[in-house]
Amino acid sequence: MKSIYCSFFGHQYEVSKNITYHVKEYKCSHCNSQVTTSGNGGLTPLTPKYQEINSVLSRIHNRRVARIKHKTNSEQYEEVILNFIPHFS
């Protein structure tokens, strides 16, 4: 019965998981079909191949974000320390 609704009115996808800023996984609220963002920006069915690609992509993205965040925190800390050191001219 749920798939009949989707065949008449189309799927109503909701974001189920954020992989990166641009790649997301979606799930239909009526029939529970899952799709993900493809390489060209469209939606493609979420197969085991795409699940593995998304998990690796998510892991790489999270490491990169953490590294950049750590780097900016270190730079801010160094800047604070340098501002407290008296400058002699």
Contacts in CASP RR format, 6 or more apart in sequence:
PFRMAT RR
TARGET T0000
AUTHOR 0000-0000-0000
METHOD contacts of the structure
MODEL  1
MKSIYCSFFGHQYEVSKNITYHVKEYKCSHCNSQVTTSGNGGLTPLTPKY
QEINSVLSRIHNRRVARIKHKTNSEQYEEVILNFIPHFS
2 30 0 8 1.000
2 31 0 8 1.000
2 32 0 8 1.000
3 30 0 8 1.000
3 31 0 8 1.000
5 30 0 8 1.000
5 31 0 8 1.000
6 12 0 8 1.000
6 28 0 8 1.000
6 30 0 8 1.000
6 31 0 8 1.000
6 33 0 8 1.000
11 28 0 8 1.000
11 30 0 8 1.000
11 31 0 8 1.000
11 33 0 8 1.000
12 28 0 8 1.000
12 29 0 8 1.000
12 30 0 8 1.000
13 26 0 8 1.000
13 27 0 8 1.000
13 28 0 8 1.000
13 29 0 8 1.000
13 35 0 8 1.000
13 43 0 8 1.000
14 26 0 8 1.000
14 27 0 8 1.000
14 28 0 8 1.000
14 29 0 8 1.000
15 24 0 8 1.000
15 25 0 8 1.000
15 26 0 8 1.000
16 24 0 8 1.000
16 25 0 8 1.000
16 26 0 8 1.000
16 27 0 8 1.000
16 34 0 8 1.000
17 24 0 8 1.000
17 25 0 8 1.000
17 54 0 8 1.000
18 24 0 8 1.000
19 25 0 8 1.000
19 36 0 8 1.000
19 37 0 8 1.000
19 54 0 8 1.000
19 57 0 8 1.000
19 58 0 8 1.000
19 61 0 8 1.000
20 57 0 8 1.000
20 58 0 8 1.000
20 61 0 8 1.000
22 37 0 8 1.000
22 41 0 8 1.000
23 36 0 8 1.000
23 37 0 8 1.000
23 54 0 8 1.000
23 57 0 8 1.000
24 36 0 8 1.000
24 37 0 8 1.000
25 34 0 8 1.000
25 35 0 8 1.000
25 36 0 8 1.000
25 46 0 8 1.000
25 54 0 8 1.000
26 34 0 8 1.000
26 35 0 8 1.000
26 36 0 8 1.000
26 43 0 8 1.000
27 33 0 8 1.000
27 34 0 8 1.000
28 34 0 8 1.000
33 45 0 8 1.000
34 45 0 8 1.000
34 46 0 8 1.000
35 43 0 8 1.000
35 44 0 8 1.000
35 45 0 8 1.000
35 46 0 8 1.000
36 43 0 8 1.000
36 44 0 8 1.000
36 46 0 8 1.000
36 50 0 8 1.000
36 54 0 8 1.000
37 43 0 8 1.000
37 44 0 8 1.000
38 44 0 8 1.000
44 50 0 8 1.000
END
